[in-house]
Amino acid sequence: MSPNDKFTISAPNGADIVAVCVDVIDSFTEAERPNVTTTLYLCYGQNRLFVVKELEYLTDKGLGKDYIVGKTLIDYIDLPYII
């Protein structure tokens, strides 16, 4: 994912969120899991700024990716021209 990419993701409560990636925060590989790359994104959707964590890993079928909605940084922020 890169800045300005629009996407849909499921929130922890099961609701689908239409959001946009604002920026890439960080990308790293943990020493305990060298085959997993974690990338953190700053995202905006449903009047919230929040973090999305992308886990990228190799499987026997190829590259696998999981997306996890993380911490909400700001609630009730109105950025109407972003999406």
C-alpha distances in whole Angstrom, upper triangle without the diagonal:
4,7,9,6,9,9,12,13,16,18,20,23,22,21,18,16,14,12,10,7,10,9,8,12,12,12,15,17,20,24,25,22,21,19,16,14,12,9,10,8,11,11,14,15,19,20,19,16,15,13,10,11,9,12,12,15,18,20,23,21,18,15,14,11,12,11,13,14,16,18,19,20,21,23,24,22,23,20,21,20,16,15
4,6,6,9,11,14,15,19,20,23,25,24,23,20,17,15,12,9,7,8,7,7,11,12,12,16,19,22,25,27,24,23,22,19,16,14,11,11,9,10,10,13,15,19,20,18,16,15,14,12,13,12,15,15,18,21,23,26,25,21,18,18,15,16,14,16,16,17,19,19,19,21,23,24,22,22,19,20,18,14,14
4,6,9,11,15,16,19,20,23,25,25,23,20,17,15,11,8,5,5,5,7,10,13,14,18,21,24,27,29,27,26,25,22,19,17,13,12,9,9,9,11,14,17,18,16,14,14,13,13,14,14,18,18,22,24,27,30,28,25,22,21,18,18,16,17,17,17,19,18,18,19,20,21,19,18,15,17,15,11,12
4,6,10,13,15,19,20,23,25,24,22,19,15,12,10,6,5,6,8,10,14,16,18,21,24,27,31,32,29,29,28,25,22,20,16,15,11,11,9,10,12,16,16,16,14,15,15,14,16,16,20,20,24,27,29,32,29,27,23,23,20,20,17,19,17,19,20,19,19,19,20,20,18,17,13,14,12,8,9
4,6,10,12,16,18,21,23,22,20,16,14,11,8,6,5,8,10,11,15,17,17,21,23,26,30,31,28,27,26,23,20,18,15,14,11,11,10,11,12,16,17,16,15,15,14,13,15,14,18,18,21,24,26,28,26,24,20,20,17,17,14,16,16,18,20,19,19,20,21,21,19,19,16,16,14,11,10
4,7,10,14,15,19,20,19,17,13,10,7,6,4,7,10,12,14,17,19,20,23,25,28,31,32,29,29,27,24,22,20,17,16,12,12,10,10,10,13,15,15,14,14,14,13,16,15,18,19,23,25,27,29,27,25,22,20,17,17,14,16,15,17,19,18,19,19,19,20,18,17,14,14,13,10,8
4,7,10,13,16,18,16,14,10,8,6,6,6,8,12,14,15,17,19,19,22,24,26,30,30,27,28,26,22,20,18,16,15,12,13,10,10,10,13,15,15,14,14,14,11,14,13,16,17,21,23,24,27,24,22,19,18,14,14,11,13,12,15,18,17,19,19,19,20,19,18,17,16,16,13,10
4,7,10,13,14,12,10,6,5,4,6,9,11,14,16,17,19,21,21,24,25,27,31,30,27,28,26,23,21,19,17,16,14,14,11,11,9,11,15,14,15,14,14,12,14,14,17,18,21,23,24,27,24,23,20,18,15,13,11,12,11,15,17,16,19,19,19,19,19,19,18,17,18,15,12
4,6,10,11,9,8,6,5,7,8,10,12,15,16,17,18,20,20,22,23,25,28,27,25,26,24,21,19,17,16,15,13,14,11,12,10,12,15,14,14,12,12,9,11,12,14,16,19,22,22,25,23,22,19,16,13,11,8,8,8,12,14,14,17,18,18,19,19,20,19,19,20,17,15
4,7,8,6,6,4,6,9,11,14,15,18,19,19,20,22,22,24,24,25,29,28,25,27,25,22,21,19,18,16,15,16,13,14,12,12,16,14,15,13,13,11,13,13,15,18,20,23,23,26,24,23,21,18,14,11,9,8,8,11,14,14,17,18,17,19,20,21,21,21,22,20,17
4,5,5,5,6,7,10,11,14,15,18,19,19,20,21,22,23,25,25,28,27,25,27,26,22,22,19,18,16,15,15,13,13,11,11,14,12,13,11,12,10,12,14,16,19,22,25,25,28,27,26,23,20,17,13,10,8,6,9,11,11,15,16,15,16,18,19,20,21,22,20,18
4,5,7,9,10,14,15,18,18,20,22,21,21,22,23,24,24,24,27,26,24,27,26,22,22,19,19,17,17,17,15,16,14,14,16,14,15,13,13,12,13,15,16,20,22,25,25,28,27,27,24,20,17,14,11,8,7,9,11,12,16,17,16,18,20,22,23,24,26,23,21
4,6,9,11,14,16,19,20,23,24,24,24,26,26,27,28,28,31,30,28,31,29,26,26,23,22,20,20,20,18,17,15,14,16,15,17,15,16,15,17,18,20,23,25,28,28,31,30,29,27,23,20,17,15,12,10,12,14,14,17,18,16,18,20,22,23,24,26,24,22
4,7,9,13,15,18,20,23,24,24,25,26,26,28,28,29,32,30,28,30,29,25,25,23,22,21,20,20,18,17,15,14,17,16,18,16,17,15,17,18,19,22,24,27,26,29,27,27,25,22,19,16,14,12,11,14,16,16,20,20,18,20,22,23,24,24,26,24,21
4,6,10,12,16,18,21,23,24,24,26,27,28,30,30,34,32,30,32,30,27,26,24,23,21,19,19,16,15,12,11,14,14,16,15,16,15,17,19,21,23,26,28,28,31,29,29,26,23,20,17,14,13,11,14,16,15,19,19,16,17,19,20,21,21,23,21,18
4,7,10,13,15,18,21,21,23,24,25,27,28,29,33,32,29,31,29,26,25,22,21,19,18,17,14,13,10,10,14,14,16,14,15,14,16,17,19,22,24,27,27,29,27,27,24,21,18,16,13,13,11,14,16,15,19,19,17,18,19,19,19,19,20,18,15
4,6,10,12,15,17,19,20,22,23,26,27,28,32,32,29,31,29,25,24,21,19,17,15,14,11,10,7,7,11,11,12,11,13,12,15,16,19,21,24,27,28,31,28,27,24,22,18,16,13,12,10,13,14,13,16,16,14,15,15,16,15,15,17,15,12
4,7,10,13,16,18,20,22,23,26,28,29,33,33,30,31,30,26,24,22,19,18,15,14,10,9,6,7,11,11,12,12,14,13,16,16,20,21,25,27,28,31,29,27,24,22,19,17,14,14,12,15,17,15,17,17,16,16,15,15,14,13,14,12,9
4,7,9,12,14,16,19,20,23,26,27,31,31,29,30,28,25,22,20,17,15,11,10,7,5,4,7,10,9,10,10,11,10,14,15,18,20,24,27,28,31,29,27,24,22,18,16,13,13,11,13,15,13,14,14,14,14,13,13,12,12,12,9,7
4,6,9,12,14,17,18,22,24,26,30,31,28,29,27,24,21,19,15,14,10,9,6,5,7,10,11,11,10,10,11,11,14,14,18,20,23,26,28,31,29,27,23,22,18,17,14,15,13,15,16,14,15,15,16,16,14,14,11,12,11,8,6
4,6,8,10,13,15,18,21,23,27,28,26,26,25,21,18,16,12,10,7,6,4,7,9,13,13,12,10,10,9,9,12,12,16,17,21,24,26,29,28,25,21,20,17,16,13,14,12,13,15,14,14,15,16,17,15,15,13,14,13,10,10
4,7,9,13,15,19,22,24,28,29,27,27,27,23,20,17,14,11,7,5,5,7,10,14,13,12,9,10,10,11,13,15,18,20,24,27,29,32,31,28,24,23,20,19,16,16,14,15,15,14,13,14,16,16,14,14,11,13,12,9,10
4,6,9,12,15,19,21,25,26,25,24,24,21,17,15,11,9,6,5,7,10,13,17,16,14,11,11,10,11,12,13,17,18,22,25,27,31,30,27,23,22,19,18,16,16,15,15,15,15,14,15,18,19,17,17,15,17,16,12,14
4,6,8,12,15,18,21,23,21,21,20,17,14,11,8,6,5,6,9,12,16,19,19,17,13,12,10,10,10,11,14,15,18,22,24,28,27,24,20,19,16,16,14,15,14,14,15,16,15,17,20,22,20,21,18,21,20,16,17
4,7,10,14,16,19,21,20,20,20,17,14,11,8,5,5,6,10,13,17,20,19,16,13,11,9,10,10,11,14,16,19,22,25,29,29,26,22,21,18,17,15,15,14,13,13,14,13,16,19,21,19,21,19,22,21,18,19
4,7,10,13,16,18,17,16,17,14,11,8,6,5,7,10,13,17,20,23,23,20,16,14,11,11,10,10,12,14,17,20,23,27,27,23,20,19,16,16,15,15,15,14,15,17,16,19,22,25,23,25,23,26,25,21,23
4,7,10,13,15,14,13,13,11,7,6,4,6,9,12,15,19,22,25,25,22,19,16,13,12,10,9,10,10,13,16,20,23,23,20,17,16,14,14,14,15,16,15,17,19,19,22,25,27,26,28,26,28,27,24,24
4,7,10,12,11,10,11,9,6,5,6,9,12,15,18,22,25,28,28,25,22,19,15,14,11,11,10,11,12,15,19,22,23,20,17,16,15,15,15,16,17,16,18,21,21,24,27,30,29,31,29,32,31,27,28
4,7,9,7,6,8,6,5,6,9,12,15,18,21,25,27,30,31,27,24,21,18,16,13,12,10,10,10,13,16,20,21,18,15,15,14,15,16,16,19,18,20,23,23,27,30,33,32,34,32,35,34,30,31
4,5,5,6,9,7,8,8,11,13,17,20,23,26,29,31,32,28,25,22,18,17,14,13,11,12,12,15,17,21,22,20,18,17,16,16,17,17,19,18,20,23,24,27,30,33,33,35,34,36,36,33,33
4,6,6,9,10,10,12,15,17,21,24,27,30,32,35,36,32,29,26,22,21,18,17,14,15,14,16,19,21,24,22,19,19,19,19,20,20,23,21,23,27,27,31,33,37,36,39,38,40,40,36,37
4,6,9,9,11,12,16,18,22,25,27,31,32,35,36,32,29,26,22,21,17,17,14,15,13,15,17,20,22,21,19,18,18,18,20,19,22,21,23,27,27,31,33,37,37,39,38,41,41,37,37
4,6,6,8,10,14,16,20,23,25,29,30,33,34,31,28,25,21,19,15,14,11,11,10,12,14,17,19,17,15,14,15,15,17,17,20,20,22,26,27,30,33,36,36,38,37,39,39,35,35
4,6,8,10,14,17,20,24,26,30,31,34,35,32,29,26,22,20,17,15,12,11,9,11,13,16,18,16,14,15,15,16,18,19,22,22,24,28,28,32,34,37,37,39,37,40,39,35,35
4,7,10,13,17,20,23,25,29,30,33,35,32,29,26,22,20,16,14,10,8,6,7,10,13,15,12,11,11,12,14,16,18,21,21,24,28,29,32,34,37,37,38,37,39,38,34,34
4,6,10,13,16,20,22,25,27,29,31,28,25,22,18,16,12,10,6,6,5,8,10,14,15,13,10,10,10,11,13,14,17,18,21,24,25,28,30,33,33,35,33,35,35,31,30
4,7,10,13,17,19,23,24,28,29,26,23,20,16,14,10,8,6,5,6,10,13,17,17,14,11,11,10,11,12,14,16,16,19,22,23,26,28,31,30,32,30,32,32,28,28
4,7,10,14,16,19,21,24,25,22,19,16,12,10,7,6,5,6,9,13,15,19,19,17,13,12,10,10,10,11,13,13,15,18,19,22,25,27,27,29,27,29,29,25,25
4,7,10,13,16,19,22,23,19,17,14,10,8,6,5,7,8,12,15,18,22,21,18,15,13,11,11,10,11,12,12,14,16,17,20,22,25,24,25,24,26,25,22,22
4,7,10,13,16,19,19,16,13,10,7,6,5,6,9,11,15,18,21,25,24,22,18,16,13,12,10,10,10,9,11,13,13,16,19,21,20,22,21,23,23,19,20
4,6,10,13,16,16,13,10,8,6,5,6,8,11,13,17,21,23,27,26,23,19,18,14,13,10,10,10,10,11,12,12,14,17,19,17,19,17,20,19,15,16
4,7,10,14,13,10,7,6,5,7,9,11,15,17,21,24,27,30,29,27,23,21,18,16,13,12,10,10,10,10,9,11,14,16,14,15,14,17,16,13,14
4,7,10,10,8,6,5,6,7,10,12,16,18,22,25,27,31,29,27,23,21,18,16,12,12,10,10,11,9,10,11,12,14,12,13,12,14,14,10,11
4,7,7,6,5,6,9,10,14,16,19,22,25,29,30,34,32,30,26,24,20,19,15,14,11,12,12,10,10,10,10,11,9,10,8,10,11,8,8
4,5,5,7,8,11,11,15,17,20,23,26,29,31,34,32,30,27,25,21,19,15,14,11,13,13,11,12,11,10,10,9,10,9,10,12,9,8
4,6,9,10,13,14,18,20,23,26,29,32,33,37,35,33,30,27,24,21,18,16,13,14,14,11,13,11,9,8,9,9,10,10,13,11,10
4,7,10,13,15,19,21,25,27,31,34,36,39,37,36,32,30,26,24,20,18,15,15,14,10,11,8,7,5,5,6,7,9,12,11,11
4,6,10,12,16,19,22,25,28,32,33,37,35,34,30,27,24,21,17,16,12,12,10,7,7,6,5,6,6,8,9,11,14,12,12
4,7,10,13,16,20,23,26,30,32,35,34,32,28,26,22,20,16,14,11,10,9,6,6,5,7,9,7,10,10,13,14,12,13
4,7,10,13,17,20,23,27,28,32,31,29,25,23,19,17,13,11,8,7,6,4,5,7,9,11,11,13,13,16,17,14,15
4,7,10,13,16,20,23,25,29,28,26,22,20,16,14,10,9,6,5,6,7,7,10,12,15,15,17,16,19,20,16,17
4,7,10,13,16,20,22,25,24,22,19,16,12,10,7,6,5,5,8,9,11,14,15,18,17,19,18,20,21,17,17
4,7,10,13,17,19,22,22,20,16,14,10,8,6,5,6,7,10,12,14,17,18,21,21,23,22,24,24,20,20
4,6,10,13,16,19,18,16,13,10,7,6,5,6,9,10,13,16,17,20,22,24,24,25,24,25,25,22,21
4,7,10,12,16,16,14,10,8,6,5,6,8,12,12,16,19,20,23,25,28,27,29,28,29,29,25,25
4,7,10,13,13,11,7,6,5,7,9,12,15,16,19,22,23,26,28,31,30,31,30,31,30,27,26
4,7,10,11,9,6,5,6,9,12,14,18,19,22,25,27,30,31,34,34,35,33,35,34,30,30
4,7,8,6,5,6,9,12,15,18,21,22,26,29,30,33,35,38,37,38,37,38,37,33,32
4,5,5,6,6,10,12,16,19,22,24,28,30,32,35,37,39,39,40,38,39,39,35,34
4,6,8,9,13,16,19,22,26,28,31,34,36,39,40,42,42,43,42,43,42,38,37
4,7,8,12,15,18,21,25,27,31,33,35,38,39,41,41,41,40,40,40,36,34
4,6,10,13,17,20,23,25,29,31,33,36,37,39,39,39,38,38,37,34,32
4,7,10,14,17,20,22,26,28,30,32,34,36,35,36,34,35,34,30,29
4,7,10,14,17,19,23,25,27,30,31,33,33,34,32,33,33,29,27
4,7,10,13,16,19,21,24,26,27,29,29,30,29,30,29,26,24
4,7,10,12,16,19,21,24,24,27,27,28,27,28,28,25,23
4,7,9,13,15,17,20,21,23,23,24,23,25,25,21,20
4,6,10,12,15,17,18,21,21,23,23,24,25,22,20
4,7,9,12,14,14,17,18,20,19,21,22,19,18
4,7,9,12,13,17,17,20,20,22,23,20,20
4,6,9,11,14,15,18,19,21,23,20,20
4,6,7,10,11,14,15,18,20,17,18
4,7,10,10,13,14,18,19,17,18
4,7,7,10,12,15,17,15,17
4,6,9,12,14,17,16,16
4,6,10,12,15,15,15
4,6,9,12,12,13
4,6,9,9,11
4,6,6,8
4,6,7
4,6
4
